[in-house]
Amino acid sequence: MARAVTMRRISERVSGIAESATLAVDARAKMMRAAGRPVIGFGAGEPDFPTPGYIVDAAARACRDPRTHKYTPAGGLPELRAAIARKVRRDSGQQIEPAQVIVTNGGKQAVHQAFATLLDPGDEVLLPAPYWTTYPEAVKLAGGVPVTVMTDEAAGHLVTTEQLEAARTPRTRVLLMCSPSNPTGAVCSRAQLEEIGRWALDHDLMVVADEIYEHLVYGNAEFHSLPVAVPELAERTVVLNGVSKTFAMTGWRVGWMSGPRDVIKAATDLQSHTTSNVCNVAQAAALAAVSGDLSAVHRMRQVFDRRRRTIVRLLNEIPGVHCPEPQGAFYVYPSVKGLLGRRPASSLELADLILDEAEVAVVPGEAFGTPGYLRLSYALADEDLVEGVNRIAKLVSGRL
Ligand code: PLP
């Protein structure tokens, strides 16, 4: 008789995390496309542009140089760390040195590494919701406890110090801030950042500031870096950033953490045992990106801005959908509460229905801690964007 298998095979730590909802939606859309279905994808947070030519050329040259065929120091190529420090001084106005930078495998590894470096078991992390889907899982993997802080749609989904204070406990150690935000595109003003930063300082918290969308702000909105808005906070703030979104380099996998020297040193020790260094050729590409000017991103931003206005207008024409105009990143986060009833009963079900019947991929608000919304990335071709929203409108008028 076969013996019952009682052995635990997957650790509680890993079995406790959820698959990335955004990557899952994107993978499903790609599978349907491979099977011949004309799926339009609003799922992935990925610019549709190719990486600018001068960056690709730098990588091609690096490929042919045998020096690039070797490991780099775990923290990154010294010239890249120096160039990132210069770029931070240029773009954010924060005075940092190369020793305050570690190069990571994309912004996502920077997120994981920040929490792994800062948290002890049971430490609580305040996550304003809607939050990017990876944050709670990264906190849990690091032994921490994610604490969702609900924001108000009427206040543009921007967290207030009152909401943060209501969620604070003696175990609170870290505050996560993401501005411009994924998924809402909300951008904190300097005054809001100052108030939140002072509150974090008063309560002796560490802060992780995800600034990966720093260059994607529209209209009158301005990006401000948290440790610049509140300089006293610099000694307790880890900033996350990378080339993925700014330079259309999602596939190259280069990001970084910058912050206090002791945190960066500890993160580098950790990375020396996990991934060692980021691909040397990709670092050469990132060096060209951060050393060059910002004209390529300015051009992409103009295109995103046009699409932003188009998608907001089209979505608001659908009865039951309410889409505020976001000020940053390349996402809209419309409320679809007006479309929910017996079926679909949730934004999760609605997203499935839209994919199955309209062949359009969107991410449900459940993935960001706030059911009742959908996230659509507008980093796709204008014609696809119009066609995709029209398909949703048709589905809604015919079925719901
Ligand atoms: N941070 C935020 C807020 C993001 O939206 C993303 C990607 O979607 C990342 C970090 C990670 O970017 P990557 O790992 O592609 O560099």
Residues whose N, C-alpha, C, O or C-beta is under 5 A from the ligand:
A	BS01	PLP	G45 N105 G106 G107 K108 W132 N182 D210 I212 G242 S244 T250 V254 G255
